[in-house]
Amino acid sequence: FAGSGENTRTSELFIAFEKQKHKFGKTKPWETPIGVVTDGMDVIKNLYSDYGDVKPSGNGPDQFKIENVGRSYIEENFPLLDHFKKCAVE
């Protein structure tokens, strides 16, 4: 197993609000496009976004605190943040 054992891997999914261009027009190696939102982007654009990106670019949640502290970290520090109750990939 990669990581420290069985069931220790994590992943994150990002939805870009617009086409992402980086230096020389390439994506960063850790940003691998896996799909396109074909329906419902209006819903995505209505998710709460005032916290912005993670530091230093914004005031969003710390991913390590999310992983280590859990849901209580989000509820206490980012009470307006939307969350998914269910998600399906077809």
SETOR-184121 format. One record per atom (N, C-alpha, C): y negated, z, x; residue in three letters. Coordinates in steps of 0.1 Angstrom, whole numbers, padded with zeros to 4 digits, always signed. Layout:
YZXAla
...
***
This chain:
+0012+0000+0008Phe
+0000+0000+0000Phe
-0012+0000+0009Phe
-0022-0007+0005Ala
-0035-0006+0011Ala
-0042+0006+0006Ala
-0050+0013+0014Gly
-0056+0025+0009Gly
-0047+0037+0014Gly
-0047+0048+0007Ser
-0040+0059+0011Ser
-0027+0062+0004Ser
-0022+0052-0004Gly
-0009+0054-0011Gly
-0010+0047-0025Gly
+0001+0049-0032Glu
+0002+0043-0045Glu
-0009+0048-0054Glu
-0015+0039-0062Asn
-0025+0041-0072Asn
-0038+0047-0066Asn
-0041+0043-0053Thr
-0054+0047-0047Thr
-0064+0036-0045Thr
-0061+0024-0049Arg
-0070+0013-0048Arg
-0080+0013-0059Arg
-0092+0009-0057Thr
-0102+0008-0067Thr
-0108-0006-0066Thr
-0115-0010-0077Ser
-0122-0023-0077Ser
-0135-0021-0085Ser
-0144-0030-0083Glu
-0157-0030-0090Glu
-0159-0045-0095Glu
-0165-0046-0107Leu
-0168-0059-0112Leu
-0183-0060-0115Leu
-0189-0070-0110Phe
-0203-0072-0112Phe
-0206-0084-0120Phe
-0215-0083-0129Ile
-0220-0095-0137Ile
-0234-0098-0132Ile
-0235-0110-0127Ala
-0248-0115-0122Ala
-0256-0120-0134Ala
-0268-0117-0135Phe
-0277-0121-0146Phe
-0282-0135-0143Phe
-0281-0140-0131Glu
-0286-0153-0127Glu
-0278-0158-0115Glu
-0279-0170-0112Lys
-0271-0176-0100Lys
-0276-0168-0087Lys
-0266-0164-0080Gln
-0269-0156-0068Gln
-0269-0165-0055Gln
-0280-0165-0048Lys
-0281-0173-0036Lys
-0285-0163-0025Lys
-0278-0164-0014His
-0281-0156-0002His
-0284-0165+0009His
-0285-0159+0021Lys
-0289-0166+0033Lys
-0280-0178+0034Lys
-0286-0190+0037Phe
-0279-0202+0039Phe
-0271-0207+0026Phe
-0275-0201+0014Gly
-0269-0205+0002Gly
-0254-0201+0000Gly
-0249-0192+0008Lys
-0236-0187+0006Lys
-0235-0173+0000Lys
-0225-0170-0006Thr
-0223-0156-0011Thr
-0219-0147+0000Thr
-0221-0134-0001Lys
-0216-0125+0009Lys
-0201-0124+0008Lys
-0194-0121+0019Pro
-0179-0122+0019Pro
-0173-0112+0009Pro
-0180-0101+0006Trp
-0174-0092-0004Trp
-0178-0095-0018Trp
-0185-0106-0020Glu
-0188-0111-0034Glu
-0180-0123-0037Glu
-0169-0121-0044Thr
-0161-0133-0047Thr
-0161-0136-0062Thr
-0168-0147-0066Pro
-0168-0150-0080Pro
-0154-0152-0086Pro
-0152-0146-0097Ile
-0139-0147-0104Ile
-0139-0154-0117Ile
-0151-0156-0122Gly
-0152-0162-0136Gly
-0167-0164-0140Gly
-0168-0169-0152Val
-0181-0171-0158Val
-0181-0165-0172Val
-0192-0159-0176Val
-0194-0154-0189Val
-0196-0166-0198Val
-0187-0169-0207Thr
-0189-0181-0216Thr
-0194-0177-0230Thr
-0193-0164-0233Asp
-0198-0160-0246Asp
-0202-0146-0246Asp
-0213-0142-0252Gly
-0217-0128-0252Gly
-0227-0124-0241Gly
-0232-0133-0234Met
-0242-0129-0223Met
-0254-0122-0230Met
-0257-0125-0242Asp
-0268-0118-0249Asp
-0265-0103-0250Asp
-0253-0100-0252Val
-0248-0086-0252Val
-0250-0079-0238Val
-0246-0086-0228Ile
-0247-0082-0214Ile
-0261-0079-0211Ile
-0270-0088-0214Lys
-0284-0087-0211Lys
-0291-0075-0218Lys
-0285-0070-0229Asn
-0290-0059-0236Asn
-0285-0045-0232Asn
-0276-0045-0222Leu
-0272-0033-0216Leu
-0283-0026-0209Leu
-0284-0013-0209Tyr
-0294-0005-0202Tyr
-0295-0008-0187Tyr
-0307-0013-0183Ser
-0308-0017-0169Ser
-0319-0010-0161Ser
-0326-0001-0167Asp
-0338+0005-0161Asp
-0335+0013-0149Asp
-0322+0018-0146Tyr
-0319+0025-0134Tyr
-0319+0015-0122Tyr
-0317+0002-0125Gly
-0317-0008-0114Gly
-0305-0007-0106Gly
-0305-0013-0095Asp
-0294-0014-0085Asp
-0292-0001-0078Asp
-0282+0000-0070Val
-0280+0012-0062Val
-0290+0013-0051Val
-0292+0025-0046Lys
-0301+0027-0035Lys
-0297+0019-0023Lys
-0306+0014-0015Pro
-0320+0016-0015Pro
-0328+0006-0024Pro
-0321-0003-0031Ser
-0328-0013-0039Ser
-0333-0008-0052Ser
-0326+0003-0057Gly
-0329+0008-0071Gly
-0326+0023-0072Gly
-0325+0027-0084Asn
-0321+0042-0086Asn
-0308+0043-0093Asn
-0299+0034-0092Gly
-0287+0034-0099Gly
-0277+0044-0093Gly
-0265+0046-0100Pro
-0256+0056-0095Pro
-0250+0053-0081Pro
-0246+0064-0075Asp
-0239+0063-0062Asp
-0224+0061-0064Asp
-0219+0050-0059Gln
-0205+0046-0062Gln
-0195+0057-0057Gln
-0199+0063-0046Phe
-0190+0073-0040Phe
-0189+0086-0049Phe
-0201+0089-0055Lys
-0201+0101-0064Lys
-0194+0098-0077Lys
-0195+0085-0081Ile
-0187+0081-0093Ile
-0172+0084-0090Ile
-0168+0079-0079Glu
-0154+0080-0076Glu
-0149+0094-0073Glu
-0158+0102-0067Asn
-0154+0116-0063Asn
-0157+0127-0073Asn
-0168+0125-0081Val
-0171+0135-0091Val
-0166+0131-0104Val
-0167+0118-0107Gly
-0162+0113-0120Gly
-0173+0111-0131Gly
-0168+0111-0143Arg
-0177+0108-0154Arg
-0188+0118-0156Arg
-0186+0130-0152Ser
-0196+0141-0154Ser
-0209+0137-0146Ser
-0207+0131-0134Tyr
-0218+0127-0126Tyr
-0227+0117-0133Tyr
-0220+0107-0140Ile
-0228+0097-0148Ile
-0235+0103-0160Ile
-0227+0112-0167Glu
-0233+0118-0179Glu
-0245+0127-0176Glu
-0244+0134-0165Glu
-0255+0143-0161Glu
-0267+0136-0155Glu
-0265+0126-0147Asn
-0276+0119-0140Asn
-0281+0106-0145Asn
-0272+0100-0154Phe
-0276+0086-0159Phe
-0272+0086-0174Phe
-0278+0094-0182Pro
-0274+0096-0196Pro
-0276+0083-0204Pro
-0285+0074-0200Leu
-0287+0062-0208Leu
-0278+0050-0204Leu
-0271+0052-0194Leu
-0262+0041-0189Leu
-0251+0038-0199Leu
-0250+0025-0202Asp
-0240+0020-0211Asp
-0226+0021-0205Asp
-0216+0021-0212His
-0202+0020-0207His
-0193+0013-0217His
-0182+0008-0211Phe
-0173+0001-0219Phe
-0162+0010-0224Phe
-0159+0009-0237Lys
-0148+0016-0243Lys
-0135+0009-0242Lys
-0136-0005-0242Lys
-0125-0013-0241Lys
-0129-0026-0235Lys
-0120-0032-0226Cys
-0123-0045-0220Cys
-0110-0053-0219Cys
-0111-0065-0222Ala
-0099-0074-0221Ala
-0102-0087-0214Ala
-0093-0091-0206Val
-0094-0104-0199Val
-0084-0113-0204Val
-0088-0125-0208Glu
-0078-0135-0213Glu
-0076-0146-0204Glu
***
